[in-house]
Amino acid sequence: MDTETVSPNFDDIRPLNNDEVKDAIEELVANKDFERAYQYIKSDLTWDQFVAAMRSCKTKEEFKSTLSRDAVMIVAKHTTFSLSISGRSRLPEGKPACTFMSNHRDIVLDASFLNVMLYDVGYGMTQVAIGDNLLIRPWIKTLVRLNNSFIVKRGVSVRQMLEVSGTLSAYIRHTITDTKESVWIAQREGRAKDSDDRTQGSVLKMLNMSGKKDILSNLMELNVVPVAISYEYDPCDYLKAKEFQQKRDDPDFVKCQRDDLLSMETGILNNKGRVHFTIGNPINDSLSELDPAMEKNELIAAVASVIDKEIYKHYRFYPCNYVAYDMLTGTKRFSENYGLKDKKHFENYLQGQLDKIVLPNKDEAFLRTKMLEMYSNPLKNHWANKE
């Protein structure tokens, strides 16, 4: 379903319309930065062949289902041991438009991998929420809009935030209920650097803003489906650990655009090991059991908890998660889940990542702890939810 009828109010955040595809492709193929970025994909096509393939795409659907899908699968082939999805039977019958809400590991690939796998199982690709802080170059903005992404404005004033959130909320509701297209949105703004995944109340409040009924009815209208994302290795783990120390040493530290660009490149191009997505249960049945008379913040917290529990329940774990937990806690709680070879492998991996961190007053013990937390927090939340 296309978005040709989208209200002009959404023009500065919506994806491209199909009548804008031809100009967008011409803009991209003329851009030297885009051509340089293409070289990283390691495609079998030459640049001229790729340009010809791009120009043959007349709609966003054609572009996404051929070139974008191929690019994502090339990345998966070169940087993952495996890419898999489970829980397809939990997808709502009749394929209604859903709001897929997941934990957030990789800036670019979380939504890209999910879209490819949803497409392959016949559910169709989603529109994707992407923060404008990542649209570092004009060609990136053009490319993501061509790939059916809509833009989340960050860093606006408090006064503007209400209006920006209202427009975003209205756009998501319009896409789900009118255009009948699914969307993907992360459960929080930005990635959980320590992998302690928790749904932010502000995201749910934003989704509620455009509804005309009570909070629960408004959220149920959006058909929220939690998705648990599990990467065996996070290529950006050392960059996240470095940022923890930078913020510890300087409370005013703020990442620059170059940091975001490095995280995007590192996440896309480096080893992720096994990557698995699990579709959780749609939350409407659980929401219908909540008391709508609860105080607003209490109700939002209860909805967040429903989503979190679905994600915690459906993580997939690898030996590194169990090793990290036992190393961090000084226990052997999960020793049955890994062997000496696994432990040695992870210790070597950890040291290799720590060695990449360059800081004037590098605190290796602190950085190691932060990285161990990243790999053990999903396991901790999973077991806390079971007990």
Secondary structure, 3 states (H helix, E strand, C coil): CCCCCCCHHHCCCCCCCHHHHHHHHHHHHCCHHHHHHHHCCCCCCCHHHHHHHHHCCCCHHHHHHHHHHHHHHHHHHHHEEEEEEECHHHCCCCCCCCEEEECCCCCCHHHHHHHHHHHHCCCCCCEEEEEHHHCCCHHHHHHHHHCCEEEECCCCCHHHHHHHHHHHHHHHHHHHHCCCCCEEEECCCCCCCCCCCCCCHHHHHHHHHCCCCCHHHHHHCCCEEEEEEEECCCCCHHHHHHHHHHHHHCCCCCCCHHHHHHHHHHHHHCCCEEEEEEECCCCHHHHHCCCCCCCHHHHHHHHHHHHHHHHHHCCCCCHHHHHHHHHHHCCCCCHHHCCHHHHHHHHHHHHHHHHCCCCCCCCHHHHHHHHHHHHHHHHHHHHHHHC
